[in-house]
Amino acid sequence: MGRPSGWWRGKSTPAKVETYTRWSFHFFALLEAISIGLPVFGNMPAARSWAVFLLVCGHSVCCAVTASRALDWTRGTREQPRGTLLALAASTCVTAVVGAVLSGTPWHPASDGEFLVASSLLVGVTAFGTGTVALGTRDRRRMTYVVLGAAAGAGALSLPLGFPGPAAPVTALLVLLTAGFLTFTAAFSVWLLNAVYELDAARETRARLAVAEERLRFGRDLHDVMGRNLAVIALKSELAVQLARRGRSEAMDQMTEVQRIARESQREVREVLRGYRDADLANELAGSQGVLTAAGIDCAITGTAAELPAQVQSALGWVVREATTNVLRHGNARKCALSLRVTRERVTLTVENDWVPLEAGPGPDGGSGPRRGSGLVGLRERLEEVDGVLRAGASGGVFRLTAEVPLRPSPDTRSDTPVKPAPGSDGAPRESSVPPVPHPMSEATP
């Protein structure tokens, strides 16, 4: 954060566009002071030169303040600055008229230098003020009226200020062209800024909809698996209660059937969760390349995921998914490279991008890594199930995430069956001493 590049990299794309737009209008104010204020020196007495220069500088500061407040209004952070706009309009008229008067044109036939200064003051100040006022309105018709009114007013004022007769229509035309150009620039800048923010909001909305759709899909699958089984369990439990109150021995059979259906439901829920959590590595690599390319990031993928064990592919698929999410969410990378290297002993997945998180801290290997978030923690937990390791850190302006998984797991993790939860962790015993009893209502699958 100590470097200027870090301040710029820490902004989102819409924030960068907004900062660029603001400083562009601030630059316009500086340009007005330089291009209109400085030429007065040498073309009129020193006292009047300083007075005109300070007057123009004051008008440029007023333009910068008005532009900043108008952009705040455009972004919805403040109300429309009507008072500031009126003050700028009055300041524009006063600066143009007083500047032209101080140049000496109304008092005696002006020299070429004085006439040039007076005309530049009248045209330039009016144009910069009109273009800035256009930021405070969203109505194109009003913008047009403001430009036409400024041009007509400048042409009408040029005659009392001592301009030659033929200079009046020329002055009006110059104000029309310059003020029209600056007004168009202001309107286009506001439109572009709003479009960038709307596109960013649309991207966030699309991401939320994708998450909501996935949750609905998971909810439907879980409902299909558990809905019928829970209904059967409720009915059989109620029947067992009624039989037990009557002292009937069939109550034991009904409770045995309830226990069997509950165990079967546990198994089916685990199957649903396993299918929900599995991620195909080849599909994740292809999907990541498509998503990053669509986001304007140059993505290169090397290596193939063929013939890898299903557990390894699932774990590395989640690494690719989380790494892609981090590249899109936490920075503005231009390049990203995904490399998959497979040997006899292990498979190594490396994800590199040219953006380093600002909120970086000590990583697991002594480098720098993200300080916040639980994504990397979840990935490490997934990789631990297949004896894998995860390393993440920044070096030389590149953020690198590396996942290594052995292809010859230890005896404890050699089996391809999923790890079973501890007894009692899901609310029911792992094994039952009561053998299952067939029953016509005990179909487990929907």
N, C-alpha and C positions, 0 to 999 in steps of 0.2 A: 504493500500500500504506500510505501515511501516513494515509489517511482511514479512519474506522471503516467506511464503506460499502465501501471497497475490501477490507477484511478479510472482510466478509460476502459480497461478490460473488465472492471467490476460492474459496469453498467450493462443492462440488457439492451437489445437492439432498439426497441422503442425509445428507451431513455437516451441512447446515443443520438438517435435522430432528433429528439427534442433538444438535447444540448447543442447539436450542430445548428438547429434552426434558431435558437436563442442567440448564440454567439454570431450568427450571420447578421442578424438585425443589429446587434451591438457593433459589429464591424461597419454596417451602414452608417451608424451614428459617428463613428470615428472617421469614416470616409467623408462625411459631410463637413466635419470640422477641418479636415486637411484640405479638401478640394475647394471649399468655398471660403473658409476663414483665413487660411494662410495667404492667398493671393492679394488680400487687401493691403498687406504691407508693401510699401514702395509706390502705391498708386494713389495715396492720399496722406494727409498729415499724420504724424505718429499718434497723436492723441486720439484722433478719430479712428485710426487703424486699430488700436487696442480696444476701443469701444465696440467697433463692429465685430472684431474677432471674438471678444468675450460674449457678445450677443449671439453669435452663431454657435459657439460652444455650449451656451445655455440651451439653445434650441435643440442641439444634438443630444444633450443629456435628457431633455424632456422626451425626445423621440425614443431613446433607449428605455426609459422607465415605462413609457406607454406601451412599447412593444412587449416588454416583459409581463406587464399586467394583462395585456390582451391575450397573450399566450396562456397565462394562468386561467383566464376566463374560458378560452378554447378547451382547455383540459378539464374544466369543471371544478377547479380549486378555489375560485372566487367569483363574485358577481361581475356583471359587465361593468367595466370601468368608465361609466358615462362621464363623470366629472373629469377624469384624466383625459379623455378624448376631447372634451370641450376645451380644456386648458391647452392641449396641444394645438387645436385649431386656432385659438386666440393667439398663442405664442407664434404660430406660423405667420399669421397676418402681421403681427407687430414686428417680428424680426425682418420680414421681407420689406415692409414699408420703411421702418426706421433705418434699416441698413442702406436702402436705396437713398433715403434722405441724407444720411451722413456721408454718402459718397459724393454729394455736392451737385448732382444733376439738376435738382429743382432750382438752384440758385444762379447758375450761369451755364453757358454752353459747355458741356462736359468734354473733357479730353477723351482720347480713345481708351486710356487706361481706366478712367473713372466710369465711362459708359460700360466697359467690359465688367468691372466690378459690380456695378448696379444691376446689370442684366443677369449676371451669374447669381447674385443674391436673390433677385426676384424669382428666377426660374428654379434654381437649385433648392432654396429653402421651401418654396411651395411644393415642389415635387417630393422631397423627402418627407415633409409633413403629411401630404396627402397619402403617400404609400403606407405610412405608419398608421394613419387613421383607418385605413382599409382593414387592418387586422382586427379592429373592434367591431366588425359587422360580418354577418354571414350571408347577407342579401346581395346578390350580384347587381341587382338593379340600383341599390343604394350606392354601391361602389362606383357604378357608372356615373350616377348623378354627382357624386363627390368629385370625380375626375373632371367632368364637364364644367362643374361650377368653379373649380380651382382654375381651369384654363381660361374661362370667361372672366373671372375676377382679376387674374393676372394681366390679361390683355386690357381690361378697363382701367386698372391702376397705372399701367405703364405711361399713359398720356399725362395725367397730373404730376407724375414723378419726373417729367422732363424728357421722356424718351421721344425720339422722332416719330412722326406719324406712321410711316411704313413699318416701324419696329413693333407696333402694337399687335398686328396679326401674327407676326413672326414669334413674338413672345408667347402669345396664346398657343400657337402650334407647338412650340418647344415644351411648354408646360404640359400640354395634352400628351405628347409622346413620352416624356420622362416620367410624369406622374402615372400615366397609364402603364408603363413598363413596371414601375415599382409596385403599383397596385396589383398587377397580375402576378408578380413575384410573391407578394405577401399572400394572396389568395391561394396560389399553388402550394406554397410552403405549408399553410394551414391544412389544406386538403391532404397533402402527402403525410403530414404528421398524424392526422386523424386516421388515415388509411392504415398506417403502420400499427397504430394501437388497436384498431379493429381487427386486423389480421392476427395480431398476437392474442387478442381475446378469443378469436375463433379457434386458434390452435389449442389454447387451454380448454376451451369448451369441448373440442373434439377429443382431447385426452380424457376429460371427465366422462364423456359419453362412452368412450371405450371401456373405462373402468366400470362404469355402471352396467354396461352390457355384459361384461364378464361376471360381475356379481349376480346379475339376473340369471345368467346361464348356470352358474354354480348353484344358485338357489333352486332353479328348476330341477337340476339333477338330484340335488339332495332331497327335494320334496318327492320326486318320483321314487327314490329308493326308500325313504323313511315313512312316507305318508301311509301307505297301505299296511306296512308292518306295525306301525304304532297303533293303527286302528284295530288290527287283529289282537295285539297285546292288550289293549284296553278292554275289548270284548271278552277275551279269555280270562283276564284278571277278574272282571265283574262276575263271570260265570263261576270261577273258582271260589269267590267269596260267598256266593249264594249256596254252592254245594257244601262248603265248609260249615255254614250256619245250619245246614240240615244234617250235618254229620255224615255226608256221603264220601266214600273213598275216592270217587272220581275227581275230587278237588286236587289231589296230588298229581294226577295225570295232566290236568289243565295247567297247573303251575309248572310242571316239567316242560310242557309245550311252550309256555310263555318264555321260560329260560332259553329254550332252543332258538326261538324266533329272535330273542334279544341278542344272542351270540351271532346269529346269522346277520342281523342288522349291523352289528359292529363290523363284521367282515366286509359287508357291502359299503359301509361308510368309508372304511379304509381304502377300498378300491376306488371310490369316487375321489378321495383326497389324493391318492397316488396318481390318478389320471390328471387331476387338476394341477398338481405340482410338477409333473414331468414336462420337460422341454426338449424338443428335438434340436440337436446342435446344428444340423444342416439347414433346417428351416430358420432357426434363429440367426445364423450367419447371413442367409439370403435376405431375411427381413430387415436386419440391421443395415445392410448395404443399401437397400431401397429407401429406408427411412432417412438415413444420413444423407444420401444423395438428394432426396427431395428437400432436405433442409439446407441445401447449398454447401454441404461438406464433402470434400473429395475423399471417398472411402475406397481402400484397397484391401482385398482379402487374399491371403495366401494359405495353402494347405487344404486338406480335405478331411471330412469327419467320417469317412467310410470305415466300416468294420470295427468301430469302437464299441465297447460294452454299453448297454443301455443306461446303466447307472452313471457312467462317466459322461456320456452324452448329455444326460439330464442335468448333471451338476455344471458342466461347462456351458450348456445352453443358458442356464440362469446367469452365469457370469457374463456372457455376451449381452443378455437382455439388460442387466443392471448397468453394465459399462456403457451401453448405448444410451440408456436413460440419463446417465450422468453427463455424457458429452452434450446431449441436447438441453438438459435442464440447467446445468451449472456453468455454462460458458458459451463462447462464440468461436468455436474451433473452425479452422479452415481445412485441416487435413486429419484423417483418422486412418490408422492401419491396424488390421486384425490379422494375426499370424497364428497358425495352428501347426505345431511341429510334433510329429509322432515318431518315437523310437521304440525299441523293444521293451525298455524299462518304464518309460513314462510318456505322457502327452503333455505338452506345454502350450498354453494359450496366452498370447500377449496382445494387449490392446494399448495403442499409443495414440495420443492426440497432441496437437501443438498448443494447447491451452492449459495453463497451470492454475488450479483453484487458488483464489486469494486467501480463503480461510484454510490455509494449509498448516499443518503442524507435524510433530514427529510421527513418522509412520512405523510400521512394525519392524522394518529392517533398518531403522535408523535414519531413513530419508524423511521426506515430507509427504504427508497424506492429508485427506480431508479430516477436519476436526469434528464435523457434525454429521448426523445422519446415521441410520442403522442399516443401510444397504450393504456395506462391506461386512458388517458383523454377520448379517444373515447369510452372505455368500460364504464366509469362513465356516459357518456351521454346516452348510450344505456340503462343502468340500471335505470337512472332517469326516463325514459319513463314508467317503471313499478314500480316506487317508491323504487327501490333497491339502495343499497349502496355497495361500493367497498373499501376494505382496503388491503394495501400491505405494507409489511415491513420485515426486517430481525431481527432474534433473535437467539442467540446461534448457529450460523453457518447454520441456516435454513432460507430460504426465503419462506414466506407464503403469499398467495393471497387468500382473502376471499370475496365472493360475497353473499349478503343476499337480498332476494326478498320476500316481503309479499305476501301471497296467498289470502289475502282479501284486495284488493286495495281500495283506497279512492274513493268516488263517482265520482271525476273528471276523474279517470283513470279506472273505472269499465268496461267501454265499450271495446269490443274486436276489434272495428274498428280502423284502423290506424289513427294517429294524422294528421289532414289536415294542410297543410302549410297556412301561413297567406295570406290574399287576396293580389294579386299582386306579390307574391313572385315568381310565375312561369310565369309571363308575361301575365296573362289573368285574368279576374274577376272570382270570385268563382261561382256566379250565374248569370244567364242572364234573363232579363225580356221578351225576345223574345221566344215564344214557339217553340219547334222543329218542323220542317216541313219534312214529309217523302219525300225521293227522291230516285230514283232507283240507283244512283251512290254513295250513302252515306254509304255503308257497311264499318264498322269500323275495323272489324277484318280481318287480312290477310287470 
